[in-house]
Amino acid sequence: MKNTKTSNLKAYKARIEELENSSEQLAKSRHEINQYNQIKSILINLSYNNNGHRTLNVDIIENVLDELRRERKTKMVLDDAEIEEYIKLDLAEAANMEPDQMSPFLKSIVEEKNQFKLRLC
């Protein structure tokens, strides 16, 4: 037969461990809630409020950059800048090519695109 003091001691130790785990979890949860609140306040500061509708500044910037890209392509069409050849080009492949391996047209397109990126950023 077990000693009652030993069983009481085991139950006491188990309860202490359970409380320690609970306090660790509580501290972790508080930390995560604080992080969430900090991120939320940062995002609120990075947003534009339009009659109760919040828009992140990142979305606004992304839309402006997209509009500038579209404007560049529209200008190419209006200038009749050999659009058929441009459409046939594989610009993803051109990124891996050396400049001396590119055709003169591809090289000019890549240079124009790089200049546009520099102006954009």
PDB file as gemmi writes it, atoms N, CA and C in Angstrom:
CRYST1    1.000    1.000    1.000  90.00  90.00  90.00 P 1                      
ATOM      1  N   MET A   1       0.844  -1.177   0.000  1.00  0.00           N  
ATOM      2  CA  MET A   1       0.000   0.000   0.000  1.00  0.00           C  
ATOM      3  C   MET A   1       0.887   1.238   0.000  1.00  0.00           C  
ATOM      4  N   LYS A   2       0.496   2.212  -0.832  1.00  0.00           N  
ATOM      5  CA  LYS A   2       1.290   3.422  -0.947  1.00  0.00           C  
ATOM      6  C   LYS A   2       1.057   4.326   0.235  1.00  0.00           C  
ATOM      7  N   ASN A   3       2.055   5.056   0.507  1.00  0.00           N  
ATOM      8  CA  ASN A   3       1.980   6.036   1.572  1.00  0.00           C  
ATOM      9  C   ASN A   3       1.128   7.213   1.078  1.00  0.00           C  
ATOM     10  N   THR A   4       0.232   7.680   1.890  1.00  0.00           N  
ATOM     11  CA  THR A   4      -0.639   8.792   1.489  1.00  0.00           C  
ATOM     12  C   THR A   4       0.157  10.070   1.283  1.00  0.00           C  
ATOM     13  N   LYS A   5       1.234  10.230   2.016  1.00  0.00           N  
ATOM     14  CA  LYS A   5       2.055  11.426   1.834  1.00  0.00           C  
ATOM     15  C   LYS A   5       2.700  11.429   0.455  1.00  0.00           C  
ATOM     16  N   THR A   6       3.143  10.265  -0.018  1.00  0.00           N  
ATOM     17  CA  THR A   6       3.776  10.160  -1.335  1.00  0.00           C  
ATOM     18  C   THR A   6       2.774  10.467  -2.437  1.00  0.00           C  
ATOM     19  N   SER A   7       1.581   9.926  -2.336  1.00  0.00           N  
ATOM     20  CA  SER A   7       0.569  10.184  -3.360  1.00  0.00           C  
ATOM     21  C   SER A   7       0.136  11.646  -3.340  1.00  0.00           C  
ATOM     22  N   ASN A   8       0.054  12.223  -2.149  1.00  0.00           N  
ATOM     23  CA  ASN A   8      -0.268  13.645  -2.052  1.00  0.00           C  
ATOM     24  C   ASN A   8       0.842  14.493  -2.670  1.00  0.00           C  
ATOM     25  N   LEU A   9       2.086  14.092  -2.465  1.00  0.00           N  
ATOM     26  CA  LEU A   9       3.224  14.816  -3.007  1.00  0.00           C  
ATOM     27  C   LEU A   9       3.229  14.742  -4.542  1.00  0.00           C  
ATOM     28  N   LYS A  10       2.920  13.553  -5.089  1.00  0.00           N  
ATOM     29  CA  LYS A  10       2.863  13.397  -6.544  1.00  0.00           C  
ATOM     30  C   LYS A  10       1.754  14.261  -7.138  1.00  0.00           C  
ATOM     31  N   ALA A  11       0.599  14.269  -6.498  1.00  0.00           N  
ATOM     32  CA  ALA A  11      -0.510  15.096  -6.970  1.00  0.00           C  
ATOM     33  C   ALA A  11      -0.147  16.568  -6.891  1.00  0.00           C  
ATOM     34  N   TYR A  12       0.556  16.947  -5.820  1.00  0.00           N  
ATOM     35  CA  TYR A  12       0.983  18.334  -5.642  1.00  0.00           C  
ATOM     36  C   TYR A  12       1.964  18.734  -6.743  1.00  0.00           C  
ATOM     37  N   LYS A  13       2.955  17.863  -7.056  1.00  0.00           N  
ATOM     38  CA  LYS A  13       3.932  18.149  -8.104  1.00  0.00           C  
ATOM     39  C   LYS A  13       3.249  18.248  -9.464  1.00  0.00           C  
ATOM     40  N   ALA A  14       2.296  17.361  -9.716  1.00  0.00           N  
ATOM     41  CA  ALA A  14       1.566  17.398 -10.985  1.00  0.00           C  
ATOM     42  C   ALA A  14       0.797  18.705 -11.123  1.00  0.00           C  
ATOM     43  N   ARG A  15       0.187  19.133 -10.033  1.00  0.00           N  
ATOM     44  CA  ARG A  15      -0.562  20.406 -10.050  1.00  0.00           C  
ATOM     45  C   ARG A  15       0.377  21.588 -10.281  1.00  0.00           C  
ATOM     46  N   ILE A  16       1.558  21.571  -9.668  1.00  0.00           N  
ATOM     47  CA  ILE A  16       2.551  22.639  -9.851  1.00  0.00           C  
ATOM     48  C   ILE A  16       2.990  22.703 -11.319  1.00  0.00           C  
ATOM     49  N   GLU A  17       3.277  21.545 -11.925  1.00  0.00           N  
ATOM     50  CA  GLU A  17       3.677  21.500 -13.333  1.00  0.00           C  
ATOM     51  C   GLU A  17       2.570  22.017 -14.233  1.00  0.00           C  
ATOM     52  N   GLU A  18       1.349  21.645 -13.926  1.00  0.00           N  
ATOM     53  CA  GLU A  18       0.202  22.108 -14.711  1.00  0.00           C  
ATOM     54  C   GLU A  18       0.080  23.631 -14.633  1.00  0.00           C  
ATOM     55  N   LEU A  19       0.250  24.190 -13.448  1.00  0.00           N  
ATOM     56  CA  LEU A  19       0.178  25.646 -13.285  1.00  0.00           C  
ATOM     57  C   LEU A  19       1.329  26.346 -14.013  1.00  0.00           C  
ATOM     58  N   GLU A  20       2.534  25.744 -13.976  1.00  0.00           N  
ATOM     59  CA  GLU A  20       3.669  26.333 -14.693  1.00  0.00           C  
ATOM     60  C   GLU A  20       3.403  26.343 -16.188  1.00  0.00           C  
ATOM     61  N   ASN A  21       2.871  25.240 -16.720  1.00  0.00           N  
ATOM     62  CA  ASN A  21       2.541  25.178 -18.144  1.00  0.00           C  
ATOM     63  C   ASN A  21       1.471  26.211 -18.489  1.00  0.00           C  
ATOM     64  N   SER A  22       0.498  26.369 -17.602  1.00  0.00           N  
ATOM     65  CA  SER A  22      -0.567  27.352 -17.829  1.00  0.00           C  
ATOM     66  C   SER A  22       0.002  28.766 -17.825  1.00  0.00           C  
ATOM     67  N   SER A  23       0.917  29.060 -16.911  1.00  0.00           N  
ATOM     68  CA  SER A  23       1.487  30.402 -16.852  1.00  0.00           C  
ATOM     69  C   SER A  23       2.363  30.674 -18.073  1.00  0.00           C  
ATOM     70  N   GLU A  24       3.088  29.641 -18.553  1.00  0.00           N  
ATOM     71  CA  GLU A  24       3.881  29.812 -19.775  1.00  0.00           C  
ATOM     72  C   GLU A  24       2.967  30.086 -20.961  1.00  0.00           C  
ATOM     73  N   GLN A  25       1.891  29.327 -21.049  1.00  0.00           N  
ATOM     74  CA  GLN A  25       0.939  29.519 -22.140  1.00  0.00           C  
ATOM     75  C   GLN A  25       0.277  30.886 -22.050  1.00  0.00           C  
ATOM     76  N   LEU A  26      -0.036  31.305 -20.847  1.00  0.00           N  
ATOM     77  CA  LEU A  26      -0.641  32.616 -20.652  1.00  0.00           C  
ATOM     78  C   LEU A  26       0.313  33.721 -21.095  1.00  0.00           C  
ATOM     79  N   ALA A  27       1.581  33.607 -20.727  1.00  0.00           N  
ATOM     80  CA  ALA A  27       2.581  34.605 -21.131  1.00  0.00           C  
ATOM     81  C   ALA A  27       2.735  34.616 -22.652  1.00  0.00           C  
ATOM     82  N   LYS A  28       2.751  33.430 -23.264  1.00  0.00           N  
ATOM     83  CA  LYS A  28       2.864  33.333 -24.717  1.00  0.00           C  
ATOM     84  C   LYS A  28       1.641  33.958 -25.390  1.00  0.00           C  
ATOM     85  N   SER A  29       0.476  33.679 -24.867  1.00  0.00           N  
ATOM     86  CA  SER A  29      -0.755  34.246 -25.437  1.00  0.00           C  
ATOM     87  C   SER A  29      -0.771  35.756 -25.329  1.00  0.00           C  
ATOM     88  N   ARG A  30      -0.355  36.283 -24.182  1.00  0.00           N  
ATOM     89  CA  ARG A  30      -0.291  37.743 -24.018  1.00  0.00           C  
ATOM     90  C   ARG A  30       0.667  38.366 -25.022  1.00  0.00           C  
ATOM     91  N   HIS A  31       1.816  37.711 -25.198  1.00  0.00           N  
ATOM     92  CA  HIS A  31       2.808  38.209 -26.147  1.00  0.00           C  
ATOM     93  C   HIS A  31       2.223  38.248 -27.563  1.00  0.00           C  
ATOM     94  N   GLU A  32       1.536  37.179 -27.962  1.00  0.00           N  
ATOM     95  CA  GLU A  32       0.944  37.124 -29.298  1.00  0.00           C  
ATOM     96  C   GLU A  32      -0.157  38.163 -29.472  1.00  0.00           C  
ATOM     97  N   ILE A  33      -0.944  38.390 -28.453  1.00  0.00           N  
ATOM     98  CA  ILE A  33      -1.994  39.419 -28.520  1.00  0.00           C  
ATOM     99  C   ILE A  33      -1.366  40.793 -28.649  1.00  0.00           C  
ATOM    100  N   ASN A  34      -0.288  41.045 -27.909  1.00  0.00           N  
ATOM    101  CA  ASN A  34       0.409  42.326 -28.024  1.00  0.00           C  
ATOM    102  C   ASN A  34       0.974  42.523 -29.422  1.00  0.00           C  
ATOM    103  N   GLN A  35       1.554  41.467 -29.994  1.00  0.00           N  
ATOM    104  CA  GLN A  35       2.072  41.558 -31.364  1.00  0.00           C  
ATOM    105  C   GLN A  35       0.948  41.874 -32.339  1.00  0.00           C  
ATOM    106  N   TYR A  36      -0.178  41.191 -32.199  1.00  0.00           N  
ATOM    107  CA  TYR A  36      -1.322  41.432 -33.071  1.00  0.00           C  
ATOM    108  C   TYR A  36      -1.770  42.892 -32.976  1.00  0.00           C  
ATOM    109  N   ASN A  37      -1.873  43.410 -31.760  1.00  0.00           N  
ATOM    110  CA  ASN A  37      -2.306  44.800 -31.582  1.00  0.00           C  
ATOM    111  C   ASN A  37      -1.309  45.784 -32.180  1.00  0.00           C  
ATOM    112  N   GLN A  38      -0.015  45.486 -32.059  1.00  0.00           N  
ATOM    113  CA  GLN A  38       0.994  46.362 -32.645  1.00  0.00           C  
ATOM    114  C   GLN A  38       0.913  46.354 -34.167  1.00  0.00           C  
ATOM    115  N   ILE A  39       0.757  45.166 -34.754  1.00  0.00           N  
ATOM    116  CA  ILE A  39       0.633  45.066 -36.212  1.00  0.00           C  
ATOM    117  C   ILE A  39      -0.617  45.791 -36.681  1.00  0.00           C  
ATOM    118  N   LYS A  40      -1.701  45.620 -35.948  1.00  0.00           N  
ATOM    119  CA  LYS A  40      -2.957  46.282 -36.304  1.00  0.00           C  
ATOM    120  C   LYS A  40      -2.804  47.802 -36.280  1.00  0.00           C  
ATOM    121  N   SER A  41      -2.128  48.324 -35.253  1.00  0.00           N  
ATOM    122  CA  SER A  41      -1.946  49.783 -35.180  1.00  0.00           C  
ATOM    123  C   SER A  41      -1.038  50.277 -36.294  1.00  0.00           C  
ATOM    124  N   ILE A  42      -0.046  49.481 -36.680  1.00  0.00           N  
ATOM    125  CA  ILE A  42       0.823  49.871 -37.795  1.00  0.00           C  
ATOM    126  C   ILE A  42       0.025  49.918 -39.086  1.00  0.00           C  
ATOM    127  N   LEU A  43      -0.792  48.901 -39.319  1.00  0.00           N  
ATOM    128  CA  LEU A  43      -1.587  48.864 -40.549  1.00  0.00           C  
ATOM    129  C   LEU A  43      -2.612  49.985 -40.590  1.00  0.00           C  
ATOM    130  N   ILE A  44      -3.157  50.338 -39.464  1.00  0.00           N  
ATOM    131  CA  ILE A  44      -4.110  51.448 -39.438  1.00  0.00           C  
ATOM    132  C   ILE A  44      -3.407  52.739 -39.823  1.00  0.00           C  
ATOM    133  N   ASN A  45      -2.159  52.903 -39.369  1.00  0.00           N  
ATOM    134  CA  ASN A  45      -1.401  54.098 -39.728  1.00  0.00           C  
ATOM    135  C   ASN A  45      -0.984  54.095 -41.188  1.00  0.00           C  
ATOM    136  N   LEU A  46      -0.933  52.927 -41.813  1.00  0.00           N  
ATOM    137  CA  LEU A  46      -0.553  52.831 -43.217  1.00  0.00           C  
ATOM    138  C   LEU A  46      -1.764  52.739 -44.135  1.00  0.00           C  
ATOM    139  N   SER A  47      -2.880  53.257 -43.692  1.00  0.00           N  
ATOM    140  CA  SER A  47      -4.074  53.159 -44.514  1.00  0.00           C  
ATOM    141  C   SER A  47      -4.699  54.535 -44.719  1.00  0.00           C  
ATOM    142  N   TYR A  48      -5.527  54.602 -45.732  1.00  0.00           N  
ATOM    143  CA  TYR A  48      -6.232  55.810 -46.087  1.00  0.00           C  
ATOM    144  C   TYR A  48      -7.718  55.569 -45.809  1.00  0.00           C  
ATOM    145  N   ASN A  49      -8.339  56.472 -45.071  1.00  0.00           N  
ATOM    146  CA  ASN A  49      -9.744  56.319 -44.707  1.00  0.00           C  
ATOM    147  C   ASN A  49     -10.589  57.165 -45.647  1.00  0.00           C  
ATOM    148  N   ASN A  50     -11.468  56.515 -46.397  1.00  0.00           N  
ATOM    149  CA  ASN A  50     -12.344  57.199 -47.329  1.00  0.00           C  
ATOM    150  C   ASN A  50     -13.783  56.878 -46.958  1.00  0.00           C  
ATOM    151  N   ASN A  51     -14.389  57.760 -46.169  1.00  0.00           N  
ATOM    152  CA  ASN A  51     -15.770  57.576 -45.715  1.00  0.00           C  
ATOM    153  C   ASN A  51     -15.972  56.224 -45.040  1.00  0.00           C  
ATOM    154  N   GLY A  52     -15.087  55.884 -44.151  1.00  0.00           N  
ATOM    155  CA  GLY A  52     -15.207  54.650 -43.398  1.00  0.00           C  
ATOM    156  C   GLY A  52     -14.640  53.428 -44.092  1.00  0.00           C  
ATOM    157  N   HIS A  53     -14.210  53.565 -45.328  1.00  0.00           N  
ATOM    158  CA  HIS A  53     -13.617  52.455 -46.076  1.00  0.00           C  
ATOM    159  C   HIS A  53     -12.104  52.643 -46.064  1.00  0.00           C  
ATOM    160  N   ARG A  54     -11.407  51.731 -45.381  1.00  0.00           N  
ATOM    161  CA  ARG A  54      -9.949  51.842 -45.270  1.00  0.00           C  
ATOM    162  C   ARG A  54      -9.268  51.124 -46.433  1.00  0.00           C  
ATOM    163  N   THR A  55      -8.267  51.790 -47.007  1.00  0.00           N  
ATOM    164  CA  THR A  55      -7.468  51.217 -48.077  1.00  0.00           C  
ATOM    165  C   THR A  55      -6.015  51.318 -47.657  1.00  0.00           C  
ATOM    166  N   LEU A  56      -5.303  50.209 -47.709  1.00  0.00           N  
ATOM    167  CA  LEU A  56      -3.891  50.234 -47.353  1.00  0.00           C  
ATOM    168  C   LEU A  56      -3.108  51.054 -48.372  1.00  0.00           C  
ATOM    169  N   ASN A  57      -2.129  51.803 -47.893  1.00  0.00           N  
ATOM    170  CA  ASN A  57      -1.278  52.576 -48.789  1.00  0.00           C  
ATOM    171  C   ASN A  57      -0.558  51.664 -49.768  1.00  0.00           C  
ATOM    172  N   VAL A  58      -0.252  50.452 -49.343  1.00  0.00           N  
ATOM    173  CA  VAL A  58       0.419  49.503 -50.223  1.00  0.00           C  
ATOM    174  C   VAL A  58      -0.465  49.209 -51.433  1.00  0.00           C  
ATOM    175  N   ASP A  59      -1.765  49.056 -51.202  1.00  0.00           N  
ATOM    176  CA  ASP A  59      -2.695  48.825 -52.313  1.00  0.00           C  
ATOM    177  C   ASP A  59      -2.729  50.024 -53.248  1.00  0.00           C  
ATOM    178  N   ILE A  60      -2.706  51.210 -52.692  1.00  0.00           N  
ATOM    179  CA  ILE A  60      -2.725  52.428 -53.508  1.00  0.00           C  
ATOM    180  C   ILE A  60      -1.460  52.490 -54.354  1.00  0.00           C  
ATOM    181  N   ILE A  61      -0.315  52.239 -53.750  1.00  0.00           N  
ATOM    182  CA  ILE A  61       0.960  52.273 -54.478  1.00  0.00           C  
ATOM    183  C   ILE A  61       0.971  51.209 -55.569  1.00  0.00           C  
ATOM    184  N   GLU A  62       0.495  50.018 -55.247  1.00  0.00           N  
ATOM    185  CA  GLU A  62       0.460  48.942 -56.235  1.00  0.00           C  
ATOM    186  C   GLU A  62      -0.427  49.323 -57.420  1.00  0.00           C  
ATOM    187  N   ASN A  63      -1.562  49.948 -57.150  1.00  0.00           N  
ATOM    188  CA  ASN A  63      -2.459  50.364 -58.228  1.00  0.00           C  
ATOM    189  C   ASN A  63      -1.819  51.446 -59.099  1.00  0.00           C  
ATOM    190  N   VAL A  64      -1.095  52.367 -58.470  1.00  0.00           N  
ATOM    191  CA  VAL A  64      -0.420  53.421 -59.234  1.00  0.00           C  
ATOM    192  C   VAL A  64       0.661  52.819 -60.129  1.00  0.00           C  
ATOM    193  N   LEU A  65       1.450  51.904 -59.582  1.00  0.00           N  
ATOM    194  CA  LEU A  65       2.499  51.260 -60.379  1.00  0.00           C  
ATOM    195  C   LEU A  65       1.896  50.465 -61.534  1.00  0.00           C  
ATOM    196  N   ASP A  66       0.804  49.769 -61.271  1.00  0.00           N  
ATOM    197  CA  ASP A  66       0.132  49.011 -62.328  1.00  0.00           C  
ATOM    198  C   ASP A  66      -0.378  49.948 -63.414  1.00  0.00           C  
ATOM    199  N   GLU A  67      -0.922  51.078 -63.011  1.00  0.00           N  
ATOM    200  CA  GLU A  67      -1.424  52.058 -63.979  1.00  0.00           C  
ATOM    201  C   GLU A  67      -0.282  52.611 -64.834  1.00  0.00           C  
ATOM    202  N   LEU A  68       0.880  52.843 -64.221  1.00  0.00           N  
ATOM    203  CA  LEU A  68       2.036  53.322 -64.987  1.00  0.00           C  
ATOM    204  C   LEU A  68       2.512  52.267 -65.988  1.00  0.00           C  
ATOM    205  N   ARG A  69       2.482  51.005 -65.600  1.00  0.00           N  
ATOM    206  CA  ARG A  69       2.854  49.934 -66.535  1.00  0.00           C  
ATOM    207  C   ARG A  69       1.888  49.903 -67.720  1.00  0.00           C  
ATOM    208  N   ARG A  70       0.613  50.017 -67.420  1.00  0.00           N  
ATOM    209  CA  ARG A  70      -0.392  50.009 -68.495  1.00  0.00           C  
ATOM    210  C   ARG A  70      -0.222  51.217 -69.409  1.00  0.00           C  
ATOM    211  N   GLU A  71       0.089  52.352 -68.814  1.00  0.00           N  
ATOM    212  CA  GLU A  71       0.299  53.568 -69.602  1.00  0.00           C  
ATOM    213  C   GLU A  71       1.473  53.385 -70.557  1.00  0.00           C  
ATOM    214  N   ARG A  72       2.547  52.742 -70.076  1.00  0.00           N  
ATOM    215  CA  ARG A  72       3.724  52.490 -70.914  1.00  0.00           C  
ATOM    216  C   ARG A  72       3.352  51.607 -72.097  1.00  0.00           C  
ATOM    217  N   LYS A  73       2.570  50.559 -71.842  1.00  0.00           N  
ATOM    218  CA  LYS A  73       2.183  49.653 -72.925  1.00  0.00           C  
ATOM    219  C   LYS A  73       1.212  50.329 -73.893  1.00  0.00           C  
ATOM    220  N   THR A  74       0.334  51.152 -73.372  1.00  0.00           N  
ATOM    221  CA  THR A  74      -0.582  51.896 -74.237  1.00  0.00           C  
ATOM    222  C   THR A  74       0.200  52.849 -75.139  1.00  0.00           C  
ATOM    223  N   LYS A  75       1.204  53.489 -74.579  1.00  0.00           N  
ATOM    224  CA  LYS A  75       2.057  54.400 -75.358  1.00  0.00           C  
ATOM    225  C   LYS A  75       2.777  53.636 -76.462  1.00  0.00           C  
ATOM    226  N   MET A  76       3.215  52.415 -76.157  1.00  0.00           N  
ATOM    227  CA  MET A  76       3.872  51.602 -77.180  1.00  0.00           C  
ATOM    228  C   MET A  76       2.918  51.303 -78.329  1.00  0.00           C  
ATOM    229  N   VAL A  77       1.666  51.001 -78.005  1.00  0.00           N  
ATOM    230  CA  VAL A  77       0.678  50.710 -79.042  1.00  0.00           C  
ATOM    231  C   VAL A  77       0.404  51.956 -79.870  1.00  0.00           C  
ATOM    232  N   LEU A  78       0.246  53.096 -79.218  1.00  0.00           N  
ATOM    233  CA  LEU A  78      -0.037  54.329 -79.949  1.00  0.00           C  
ATOM    234  C   LEU A  78       1.148  54.765 -80.821  1.00  0.00           C  
ATOM    235  N   ASP A  79       2.348  54.480 -80.360  1.00  0.00           N  
ATOM    236  CA  ASP A  79       3.540  54.813 -81.142  1.00  0.00           C  
ATOM    237  C   ASP A  79       3.790  53.800 -82.249  1.00  0.00           C  
ATOM    238  N   ASP A  80       2.976  52.737 -82.269  1.00  0.00           N  
ATOM    239  CA  ASP A  80       3.130  51.649 -83.237  1.00  0.00           C  
ATOM    240  C   ASP A  80       4.557  51.118 -83.204  1.00  0.00           C  
ATOM    241  N   ALA A  81       4.977  50.753 -82.014  1.00  0.00           N  
ATOM    242  CA  ALA A  81       6.362  50.336 -81.768  1.00  0.00           C  
ATOM    243  C   ALA A  81       6.549  48.839 -81.973  1.00  0.00           C  
ATOM    244  N   GLU A  82       6.220  48.362 -83.174  1.00  0.00           N  
ATOM    245  CA  GLU A  82       6.422  46.956 -83.533  1.00  0.00           C  
ATOM    246  C   GLU A  82       5.810  46.023 -82.485  1.00  0.00           C  
ATOM    247  N   ILE A  83       4.534  46.192 -82.251  1.00  0.00           N  
ATOM    248  CA  ILE A  83       3.813  45.456 -81.218  1.00  0.00           C  
ATOM    249  C   ILE A  83       3.801  43.951 -81.500  1.00  0.00           C  
ATOM    250  N   GLU A  84       3.648  43.572 -82.759  1.00  0.00           N  
ATOM    251  CA  GLU A  84       3.596  42.150 -83.097  1.00  0.00           C  
ATOM    252  C   GLU A  84       4.879  41.443 -82.666  1.00  0.00           C  
ATOM    253  N   GLU A  85       6.021  42.069 -82.908  1.00  0.00           N  
ATOM    254  CA  GLU A  85       7.288  41.469 -82.489  1.00  0.00           C  
ATOM    255  C   GLU A  85       7.391  41.444 -80.958  1.00  0.00           C  
ATOM    256  N   TYR A  86       6.924  42.511 -80.320  1.00  0.00           N  
ATOM    257  CA  TYR A  86       6.991  42.595 -78.859  1.00  0.00           C  
ATOM    258  C   TYR A  86       6.178  41.476 -78.216  1.00  0.00           C  
ATOM    259  N   ILE A  87       5.011  41.199 -78.773  1.00  0.00           N  
ATOM    260  CA  ILE A  87       4.136  40.163 -78.223  1.00  0.00           C  
ATOM    261  C   ILE A  87       4.807  38.788 -78.346  1.00  0.00           C  
ATOM    262  N   LYS A  88       5.534  38.571 -79.416  1.00  0.00           N  
ATOM    263  CA  LYS A  88       6.180  37.274 -79.649  1.00  0.00           C  
ATOM    264  C   LYS A  88       7.416  37.064 -78.777  1.00  0.00           C  
ATOM    265  N   LEU A  89       7.943  38.122 -78.187  1.00  0.00           N  
ATOM    266  CA  LEU A  89       9.158  38.001 -77.381  1.00  0.00           C  
ATOM    267  C   LEU A  89       8.890  37.264 -76.072  1.00  0.00           C  
ATOM    268  N   ASP A  90       9.889  36.532 -75.623  1.00  0.00           N  
ATOM    269  CA  ASP A  90       9.838  35.874 -74.321  1.00  0.00           C  
ATOM    270  C   ASP A  90      10.779  36.648 -73.400  1.00  0.00           C  
ATOM    271  N   LEU A  91      10.227  37.614 -72.668  1.00  0.00           N  
ATOM    272  CA  LEU A  91      11.051  38.473 -71.826  1.00  0.00           C  
ATOM    273  C   LEU A  91      11.594  37.731 -70.610  1.00  0.00           C  
ATOM    274  N   ALA A  92      10.920  36.677 -70.187  1.00  0.00           N  
ATOM    275  CA  ALA A  92      11.430  35.880 -69.071  1.00  0.00           C  
ATOM    276  C   ALA A  92      12.724  35.180 -69.484  1.00  0.00           C  
ATOM    277  N   GLU A  93      12.751  34.701 -70.709  1.00  0.00           N  
ATOM    278  CA  GLU A  93      13.968  34.064 -71.225  1.00  0.00           C  
ATOM    279  C   GLU A  93      15.064  35.102 -71.433  1.00  0.00           C  
ATOM    280  N   ALA A  94      14.689  36.296 -71.841  1.00  0.00           N  
ATOM    281  CA  ALA A  94      15.669  37.357 -72.087  1.00  0.00           C  
ATOM    282  C   ALA A  94      16.390  37.759 -70.806  1.00  0.00           C  
ATOM    283  N   ALA A  95      15.734  37.593 -69.672  1.00  0.00           N  
ATOM    284  CA  ALA A  95      16.373  37.941 -68.402  1.00  0.00           C  
ATOM    285  C   ALA A  95      17.564  37.042 -68.109  1.00  0.00           C  
ATOM    286  N   ASN A  96      17.542  35.826 -68.650  1.00  0.00           N  
ATOM    287  CA  ASN A  96      18.630  34.876 -68.427  1.00  0.00           C  
ATOM    288  C   ASN A  96      19.713  34.946 -69.508  1.00  0.00           C  
ATOM    289  N   MET A  97      19.470  35.732 -70.539  1.00  0.00           N  
ATOM    290  CA  MET A  97      20.414  35.803 -71.657  1.00  0.00           C  
ATOM    291  C   MET A  97      21.457  36.893 -71.427  1.00  0.00           C  
ATOM    292  N   GLU A  98      22.590  36.697 -72.055  1.00  0.00           N  
ATOM    293  CA  GLU A  98      23.633  37.731 -72.074  1.00  0.00           C  
ATOM    294  C   GLU A  98      23.253  38.757 -73.136  1.00  0.00           C  
ATOM    295  N   PRO A  99      23.612  40.029 -72.928  1.00  0.00           N  
ATOM    296  CA  PRO A  99      23.251  41.065 -73.915  1.00  0.00           C  
ATOM    297  C   PRO A  99      23.777  40.786 -75.327  1.00  0.00           C  
ATOM    298  N   ASP A 100      24.929  40.149 -75.456  1.00  0.00           N  
ATOM    299  CA  ASP A 100      25.461  39.884 -76.798  1.00  0.00           C  
ATOM    300  C   ASP A 100      24.721  38.755 -77.513  1.00  0.00           C  
ATOM    301  N   GLN A 101      23.921  37.970 -76.786  1.00  0.00           N  
ATOM    302  CA  GLN A 101      23.130  36.904 -77.393  1.00  0.00           C  
ATOM    303  C   GLN A 101      21.759  37.407 -77.857  1.00  0.00           C  
ATOM    304  N   MET A 102      21.392  38.612 -77.479  1.00  0.00           N  
ATOM    305  CA  MET A 102      20.066  39.156 -77.806  1.00  0.00           C  
ATOM    306  C   MET A 102      20.073  39.805 -79.189  1.00  0.00           C  
ATOM    307  N   SER A 103      18.897  39.762 -79.817  1.00  0.00           N  
ATOM    308  CA  SER A 103      18.733  40.489 -81.075  1.00  0.00           C  
ATOM    309  C   SER A 103      18.707  41.982 -80.758  1.00  0.00           C  
ATOM    310  N   PRO A 104      18.991  42.822 -81.728  1.00  0.00           N  
ATOM    311  CA  PRO A 104      18.975  44.271 -81.461  1.00  0.00           C  
ATOM    312  C   PRO A 104      17.617  44.763 -80.942  1.00  0.00           C  
ATOM    313  N   PHE A 105      16.529  44.193 -81.492  1.00  0.00           N  
ATOM    314  CA  PHE A 105      15.201  44.606 -81.040  1.00  0.00           C  
ATOM    315  C   PHE A 105      14.980  44.191 -79.584  1.00  0.00           C  
ATOM    316  N   LEU A 106      15.322  42.953 -79.249  1.00  0.00           N  
ATOM    317  CA  LEU A 106      15.164  42.467 -77.878  1.00  0.00           C  
ATOM    318  C   LEU A 106      16.028  43.274 -76.923  1.00  0.00           C  
ATOM    319  N   LYS A 107      17.241  43.587 -77.345  1.00  0.00           N  
ATOM    320  CA  LYS A 107      18.141  44.365 -76.505  1.00  0.00           C  
ATOM    321  C   LYS A 107      17.553  45.752 -76.226  1.00  0.00           C  
ATOM    322  N   SER A 108      16.965  46.385 -77.244  1.00  0.00           N  
ATOM    323  CA  SER A 108      16.367  47.717 -77.039  1.00  0.00           C  
ATOM    324  C   SER A 108      15.153  47.643 -76.110  1.00  0.00           C  
ATOM    325  N   ILE A 109      14.350  46.571 -76.261  1.00  0.00           N  
ATOM    326  CA  ILE A 109      13.178  46.408 -75.397  1.00  0.00           C  
ATOM    327  C   ILE A 109      13.617  46.214 -73.947  1.00  0.00           C  
ATOM    328  N   VAL A 110      14.634  45.382 -73.722  1.00  0.00           N  
ATOM    329  CA  VAL A 110      15.124  45.126 -72.365  1.00  0.00           C  
ATOM    330  C   VAL A 110      15.690  46.413 -71.763  1.00  0.00           C  
ATOM    331  N   GLU A 111      16.425  47.176 -72.553  1.00  0.00           N  
ATOM    332  CA  GLU A 111      16.974  48.449 -72.055  1.00  0.00           C  
ATOM    333  C   GLU A 111      15.867  49.437 -71.696  1.00  0.00           C  
ATOM    334  N   GLU A 112      14.840  49.541 -72.566  1.00  0.00           N  
ATOM    335  CA  GLU A 112      13.714  50.431 -72.274  1.00  0.00           C  
ATOM    336  C   GLU A 112      12.990  50.000 -70.996  1.00  0.00           C  
ATOM    337  N   LYS A 113      12.820  48.696 -70.857  1.00  0.00           N  
ATOM    338  CA  LYS A 113      12.133  48.182 -69.676  1.00  0.00           C  
ATOM    339  C   LYS A 113      12.949  48.462 -68.408  1.00  0.00           C  
ATOM    340  N   ASN A 114      14.255  48.290 -68.479  1.00  0.00           N  
ATOM    341  CA  ASN A 114      15.112  48.587 -67.327  1.00  0.00           C  
ATOM    342  C   ASN A 114      15.090  50.072 -66.981  1.00  0.00           C  
ATOM    343  N   GLN A 115      15.095  50.930 -67.989  1.00  0.00           N  
ATOM    344  CA  GLN A 115      15.007  52.375 -67.739  1.00  0.00           C  
ATOM    345  C   GLN A 115      13.666  52.721 -67.087  1.00  0.00           C  
ATOM    346  N   PHE A 116      12.600  52.083 -67.565  1.00  0.00           N  
ATOM    347  CA  PHE A 116      11.283  52.309 -66.968  1.00  0.00           C  
ATOM    348  C   PHE A 116      11.268  51.890 -65.508  1.00  0.00           C  
ATOM    349  N   LYS A 117      11.875  50.735 -65.207  1.00  0.00           N  
ATOM    350  CA  LYS A 117      11.933  50.268 -63.814  1.00  0.00           C  
ATOM    351  C   LYS A 117      12.719  51.228 -62.943  1.00  0.00           C  
ATOM    352  N   LEU A 118      13.802  51.765 -63.471  1.00  0.00           N  
ATOM    353  CA  LEU A 118      14.606  52.725 -62.701  1.00  0.00           C  
ATOM    354  C   LEU A 118      13.814  53.995 -62.412  1.00  0.00           C  
ATOM    355  N   ARG A 119      13.091  54.485 -63.415  1.00  0.00           N  
ATOM    356  CA  ARG A 119      12.252  55.683 -63.198  1.00  0.00           C  
ATOM    357  C   ARG A 119      11.124  55.402 -62.226  1.00  0.00           C  
ATOM    358  N   LEU A 120      10.586  54.195 -62.301  1.00  0.00           N  
ATOM    359  CA  LEU A 120       9.447  53.817 -61.473  1.00  0.00           C  
ATOM    360  C   LEU A 120       9.842  53.716 -60.010  1.00  0.00           C  
ATOM    361  N   CYS A 121      10.993  53.159 -59.760  1.00  0.00           N  
ATOM    362  CA  CYS A 121      11.423  52.968 -58.378  1.00  0.00           C  
ATOM    363  C   CYS A 121      12.339  54.080 -58.000  1.00  0.00           C  
TER     364      CYS A 121                                                      
END                                                                             
